[in-house]
Amino acid sequence: MIKTRFAPSPTGYLHIGGARTALFSWLYTRKFGGKFILRIEDSDLERSNPDAVSAILDSMSWLGLDYDEGPFYQTQRLDRYREILKKLLLEGKAYYCYCTRNELENLREKQRNQKIKPRYDGKHRNYNGPPRPGVNPVVRFKNPINGEVILEDLIHGDIVFQNAELDDLIIARADGMPTYNFCVVVDDMDMGITHVIRGDDHINNTPRQINILKALNVPIPKYGHVPMILGPDGQRLSKRHGAASVMEYRDLGYLPEAVLNYLVRLGWSHGDQEIFSLKEMSDLFDLNACKKAPSAINPSKLSWLNRHYLKTLDLAYISSHLRWHINQLGIDLNQGPHLNDVVRAFAHRSDNLKEMAKSAKFLYQDFEGYESQAVDKNLRYPAEHSLKKLYESLSELSEWHAEAIKDIFKMVHESTGLSLSKIAQPLRVVVSGTAVSPPIDVTLELLGKQKTLARIERGLLFMSKEREKPEIIMQIVDEKV
């Protein structure tokens, strides 16, 4: 059975490169009916923190990347690592190194001066003497001196490493804490990992890990190293390129389906297809179709995908994600329409959920004032006349729904001779504060009769006060003349 793992280090948020690695591992497992494991590699006690762990778990949950086992924590497996360390020491496959930090630095400096690649020289590789006084030794793995390691990478093809180029790796620090490369090997061995899919920044770690696995006489997983993600400018991805963490994309109003679809296309393709459901991804995903070269992010593609999913996914599902953004704005959902109706009205005119929540805020809360540009363009003579007509007719409306409201507009249009836009736009501004909203009949239905009439009254009061200003009086005179 295929078994993959996603093993982030909790030193910060889950960035999109890590999320793509998790997605590729998840898809590969789901395609073959295997198991997907989440492992938190928190052996670096100085850099790991609980907030980062929470951020990773929240990101995986938001993306919908469920795991079959875990999360496992390396800090809870220290006894197991020490057991394997002891085994390697007893079998002569690891040894204590008593070199001090200064001695190692002097060695590196000497090698650099001689134009030699800096590496440990194996000074204590065969040392049988007594412990060195005053020195807490590290434990090094006794890497093979001869031969080679052939990494049969599922993405990059065969990569050959000469053992002579690999020095004796430290597998336990002077304080007894096992190191990353060693913990990973023991974890993959104990958890029965068959396929390791991770970033290609780990390629140089892989031959070292393979040699440790060989020393332990256990099966070697298959490896696939995914190229990095670059910014639109072709440079290494960083904060200057915009959102970097998974939850930032949530905060910006993207749906998880859009983010997953976006990530799967960064370095993988299936013909010319651009839009994939999660099931399609898992059915079609193939590591052999992954690109060897880095992929650059394209924010406009993500926005395009997000608009697609806002228009096509189930209303209740989108509403469940919109609710978070509504809550961020401090909106009381009991003071306005059902979120399903909001999504139905705003989905085709919103790029993201954050924008949708902000645009729909007027349906639940009164706003402080009108946009100045909207006032200048729409709340001038003769808008006051049409608003009064609308107020009188809407007040008498017994059934408050879009079709009945639309009939009122037609009636006011016929009685005033004003175009429908000249009638609708002033009303849109006084009920929403801006000149942009869903169709005005739908907007009023969502807003409700009581709020609509109260806001028209407020708009008429505003316009009457504006009318008394000298510059407005002159404008009215000019228009009449």
N, C-alpha and C positions, 0 to 999 in steps of 0.2 A: 504493500500500500504506500502511495506517495504521501510524504509528510514534509511540509514546509514550515518555515517560521519567519516571523517578523520580530526583530530584536533591537529596538531602539535604545539608545542611552538617554536617561532622563536628565539631561543637562540643560534643557530648554524646550521650547515648543516643538511640535511635530511639523517640520517644514514640508513643502510640497514634494521635494525630492524623496523624502522618506515615505510620504504618503503614496507616491507612485510605486516605490519598491514594495510597500505593503500590498497595494492593489495587484501588482503582477504576481506576487507570491500567492495571494488569495485566489486570483483567477486560475492560476495553474493548478492549485489544489482542487478547486471546485470542478474544474473541467474533468479531472480524473477521479473524482469521488474520494479524495484523500482527506487528510486532516491538516488544519492550519493552526499553528501555535503562536501565541503572543508571549514574548519573553522580554522582561525589562532588565537590561544589562546595567545594573547600578553598582558594579564593583568599584567604580571610581568614587569613593566616598566624599572626596573634597568637592567634586563638581555636580554630583547628583543631588536632586532636591525633590521633595514631595509634590510641590506645585507642578513641576515638569511631568511627574508621573500622572497627575490628574489631567494635565493638558493632553497627554498621549491617549489616555483612556477616553476622554471626552471626544477627541478627534476621531478615533476609531468608531466610537458609537455613532457620532453624527454622520460619518461616511457610510455607515451600515456594513462595515467590514467585520463581521462576527468571527470569533475564533472558537475552535473546538476544545482547546485546552489552554489553561493559563488564566490570568497572567502569572508567569513564574518570575521570581526575583532572585538574582544572583546572590544578594546578601543573605538570602535564606538557605543557600546551598554551600556555605563556606566549609562545613565539615566534609562534604563530599569532595570538594576541590583538594583539601588537605590530604584526604585519603589517597587520591590519585597521585598527588605530589610525592607522598611517601612511597608509593608503589614504584614510581619512576626512579626515585633515589636508590631504593633497594636493588632495583634491577640494573643499576649503572647507566640508566638512560637520561639521568639528570644529575647535577652536581652543585655543590655550594661554591660560590665565587666570592672571594674575600677582597677583591679590589675596591679601593675607596673611590669616591667620586672624583677627587683630585687626580688620582692615578689614571682613571679612565679618560678624564679631560686632557691630561698630558699626552696620553696615547693618541687620542684623536688629533690633537694639534700636531704631533709629530707626523702622523699619517698624512694630514693635509699638506704639510710642508714638503713631504716627499711625493705629493700628487697621487697618493694612494686613497682609495675609497675608505673612509673611516668605518671601522668595524672592530668588534672585540677580537683579541688575538688568541683566545683560548688558554690564557695563562694558567687557570686553575682547572682546566678540563680533565687532567689526569692527576690532580693533586691528591696525595694520600697522607699528608702531614696533619698535625694538630690544628684545631681552630685558631684563627689569628686573633690575638688578644685585642679587645677594644673595638672589634669590627663585627657588626651584625651582617652576616652574609646574605646575598640574594641567591635564588635558585635559578640555574640556567638549564635549558634543555640541550642535550648533547646532540646537536644536529649532525646528520651524516656529512662526512667530508667529501666523499666521492659520489659520482652519479648525478642524476638529474631528476627533477620533478616535472612531469608533463601534466599541465592543467588542461583538461579537455573541456574548455568553456563552452557552454550551450549557446552563447551569443557571439563571442569573439573567435571561436575555434581554438585550436591547440596553441598553448603558450608554454614555452620551455624555460625552466629555471635551472641553473647549475647550482648544485648543493654547495660548491666551493664559494659561491657568492653570498650564501646565507650564513650569518654568524650564529653563535649559540644564544638563542633568545632567552631573555629573563622571563621566567614563568611564575616567580613569586618574589615580591619586593623584600627589602630588609626587615620590614615590620611584619612579614609573614603573609601579607595580603596577596592573593594570586592576581596575576595580570590578565588583561582583556583577552589576549590571544589564547591563553590557557583555559580560561573559563569558558570561552566559546566552544573550544574543542570538547571539553567534558560535557557541556550542555548538549551539543549536537549528538554526541555519542549516547548519552543517557536517554535523550528524548527520541532517539530513532529517526533523526532528520535524514531524509533521503535526497532532498534538493535544497540547496542554499541559493536563493536569489537575492542579490544585494547590489549596492552601488559599486561602480568600478574603481572607486578609491580604495577598495579592499583587496584589489588584485594582488598587491605585493604581500598581503598577509596570508593569502591562501596557500602558497607552497609551504610556509612554516606550519600552518595548521594541518596540512596534509601529512607532513612528516611526523607530527605529534600523534596523529591518528594512526599512522602506520606503526609507530612505536608501541601503541596500545593494542595493536592487532585487532582493530575493529574496521567495519566497512567504511569506505570513503564516500561521502555524499557527492552528488553531481552539483557542479557550480555554474551559475549564470550571472555574469556581472553586467549590470545595467549602466549605460553611459549617463553622465551627469546632465542636468538641465541648466541651460544658459538663459541669460536675459535676452530681450529683443535685440540688444546691441552686440550679441555674441560673447559678452563677458560673463564671468562666473556670477550666478544668481545671487543677488543681495537685496537689502532693504530698499535701496534706491530704485529698484525695478518695481516697487509696489508691494502688495501683500506677499508675505513669505511663509506664514504659517497657515495650517488648515483652518483653524478657527477664525483667522482674519477674513478668510473667504466667507465663512458663515456670517461674520459681523458686517461684511459689505453687502450681504443680501443675496448671495448665490445659493442655489439649491445643491444638495450633495450629488444629485444625478448629473448636474452640469459639470461639477468639479471632477467627478469620476470619469465622465465621458471625455473631458478635456485632458485629464492625466493619461488615460489609456492611449490617446493619440500622440502623446509625447514620446516618440521612439518606437511605436508599434502601429501597424496598419493592416487593414484587410481590404484590398482593392481600393476603390475610391470612396468607400463608405465612411461617413463622418459621424452619424448618429447611431449610438449603440445602447440598447437596454442592458441592464446588468446581466441578464441571462444570455443575451447575444455575446457580450464580452467573454463570459466564462465558456460558452460553447465554441467560440472562434479563436480564442487567445492561443498563441503559439510562440514560444520563446524564439524559435527559428526565424520568425518574422520581425523580431526586434532589430532595430538599427544598431550598428556598431558605433556610429558617430553621435555626439551630443545633440540634443534637441533644444531649440529656443522657444521660450514661451511666447504666446501671442494673445494678449489680453482681449483683443477684439473678437477672437474666436470663442473665448470663454463667455463673453457677453452675448454673442450670437446663440451659443448653446443654451445659456440661461433663459433667454427670451423664448426659445423653442420649448423648453420644459415648463415655463410658466404658462404657456398657451395649451399644452397638451396633457399635463399630468392631472390626476384627480383633484377636484376642487378641495375636498376635505383634507387631502394630504398637503397641498400647498398651504392651506389655512393653518395646519399644525405648525408649519415653519414660520408663517407670517406672524403667528401669535407671539413668538419670541421677540420679534422686532417691534410689535405693537407694545409689548410690555416694557421694552427699553425706553419708549417714549412716555411712559407713565400714563398710558391711555386706559380708561375704564371701559371695558368692552360691554358693560351693561348699559352704557349711555349711547348706544348706536346700533347699527345693523349687524347681522350675523356675518362672520368673517367669510363664509362661503360666498355670500353675495358681494362682498368687497372684492374678492379675488375674481369673480366672474366679471365685474365691471372694470377692474383695473389691469387685469393680466395682459391684455393686448396693447396697453399703453405704458407698461413699466419695463425697465431693463432689469430690475432686481427687487428683492423684497424690502430692502431698506428704503428704497425710493417709493415703493408702493405704500408702505406704512406711513411715511411722511406725507405722501399725497392724500391719504385717506384720513388723516388726523382731524380734518375739519368736520368729518361726519360724527365725531364723538365729542369734540371740544370746541368751544368758541375760540376764535382767533383774535389777536390783538388789533390788527388793522389790515388794510388792503394794500396790495402791492401798488406802489406809486405809478408805475407805468400802466398797470391795468386801470387805475383810476383815470389817468389822463386820457386814455383811449376810449373807455367805456362808460364812465359815470359822469357824463356831461349831458347837457340838453341835446336831444329830447328823451334821454333814457328814463328820466324821472316819470314821465307820462306813461310809458309802457310798463314800468314797474308798479305803478298804482293800479293800472288795469289788471295786471297779473295778480296782484294782491287781492283785489276784489273777487276775481273769478276763482282763484285757488282757495279762498276762504270758504266758498260755497261748495267746494268739491266734496262729495260724500265718500267716494271710493278713491283711496290714495294709491294709485299705481301708474306705471309709466304710460300706458295707453291713454288713460283718462287725462293725464297731465299733458300729453302731446296734443290732445284735442283742444285744450285750453290755449296752447300756443297758436294753433291754427286760427282760433276765434279772435285772439288779440291781433294777430297778423291781418286778418280781414277787416277788423274794425279800425285799425290805426294806419294801415298801409305800409307799415314798417316791415322790412325783410326779417325773416326768422332769425338770422344772425344778429341783427340789431336789437331784437327782443331777447335772445338767449344770452348774449355775452354780458350785458349789464347784470342780468340775474345771476349768471355764473359767478361774477365777481362778488356780488353782495352775499351770496350763500357760502362761497368757498374761500374768498379772499384773494383769489388769483383768476387769471383768464383761461386756465387749463383745468379740465376735469373730464370725466366720462360724459357721454351724451346727457344733455341737461335734464331730459325726462327721467333717465335712470338715476342721475345724481339726486334729483328731488325725491324720488321714491326711496332711495337709501337714507336720505337725510330725515325724512318724515315731515308730516304736515306742520306740526308745532314749531319745529326748528326752522323750517323754510319760511313760515310767515314771520317769525320773530326776527329773522335775519333780513327779510325784505324791509321790515319796519326800521331796523337799525340802518340799513342802507339808505332809505329815504330820509332819515334824520341826518345822516352824514351829508347827503347831497343838498339838503336844505341849508345846512350850515356853510357848505362850500359855495352855495349860490350867492351868499351874502358878501363873499370876498370881492373886492374891487376888480381884480383881474378877471374873475369869472363873469362878473356883470358885463364887462366890456366884450368878453368872448361871446356871450349870449346875444348882445346887441349886434355884433358883427355878423353872427350866423343868421339872425332874423333879417338883417338888411340884405 
